[in-house]
Amino acid sequence: MELSRNDIMNTDWVRLLLKVEKRGQLYIGDGDLLALWHFIGGYCLCSYEHNPGVDRLSHAFDSFVHEYYNDSRSASLYQLVVWNTDTKEEAFEKFFELFHCFLDKAIENE
């Protein structure tokens, strides 16, 4: 990835997800991955409308999750996490676990 650690951690997308992780109820109600998925989708659409190309990290995260699950199907990140967890709570937690692994890997490869 062609971004520095500072660039990655200061992107609006990363900062927003870190806020949602800490205070999810404020943004999406209960810890439901589907609600989070729709929230992220709306955010990415709005970001793209105002600044095309800004969501490189979200696409990279999607690719990271596909690689993590070794799944080349055209399933969404949401579907992959749900298919590989047993409960809504576990799926929500797994999403953020994967998000932090992705950030660590992105920063490591800078």
N, C-alpha and C positions, 0 to 999 in steps of 0.2 A: 504494500500500500504506500502511496506517495505522500503521506501526511505524517507530520511529527506527532509525538505524544501530546504535546500541547494543542496542536490542531485537532486531533481526534477528541480529546477530552473537552474541548471548548466548542465543538459543533453543537448547534441547537438540538439536533436529534439525540445525541448522547446525553446532553444535560437534561433534556426532557425525560428520557427514559430513566435516568437516575432519580429524578424527582418522583416519577410515578412509582418506582420501586419503593422509595421511602414512605410515600404518602398516597398509595394507590386509591384509597377511598375518596380522596379529594378530587381525583381526576376521572376515575371510572367506576366508582362504587366498590362493590366487593371484588375480591381477587379472582376475577374471571378472565381467562385468556382470550375468549371470544370478544369481550368488551375491549380489552387491551388491543387486540388485533384491529378492530374497527377504529379505535382511537388513533392508532399508528397510521392506518391507511388514510384517514382523513387528514392527519398532519402531513404526511408525505405528499398527498395530492395538493394541498394548499401550498406547501413549500415549492413543489414543482411548478405550480402556476405562477408563483412570484419570482422564482429563481431556478430555471431548468438546470439540471445537472447537480443540484445540491444534495440529492439523496444517494450519492455513491456509497456511503457507509451502509445504508439500509439494504442495498443490493448485495454488498459484500457480506453482510450478516446473513442474508438469505442463503448465499452460496456456502458460507461457513456451516450453517445448520444442515444443508444437504450433504456436505462432505462428512460432517460429524455422524450422521445416521447412515452414511454410505448409500444414499438414495438418489437415483438420477431421474426419478419420475418428476412430472411437472406439478407435484403437490406443493401447496403453500407451506411456508414455515409453520404456520398455525397447525395445519393438518399433521405435519411430521411430529410436532411436539405432542399433540393430542393422541396420535396413534401409538406413541411410545411411552405414555404415562397412563396411570390407572384412574386418577381422579382429577377434578378441576383444580384443586389446590396444588396437586403435584405438578400439573401442567404449567400453572402460573409460576411456581417456583423454578421449574426446569427452564422456562423461558429466560428468566433472569440469570440462572446459572450459566446457560449458553451465552447470554449476552456478555457476562463478565469474562468468560473464556475467550470469546471473540475479541473483546477489548484488549485482553492480555496478549493475545497472539498478534493483533494489529500493532500494538505498541512495541512488542518484542521484535517485530520484523521491520521496524522503521529504519 
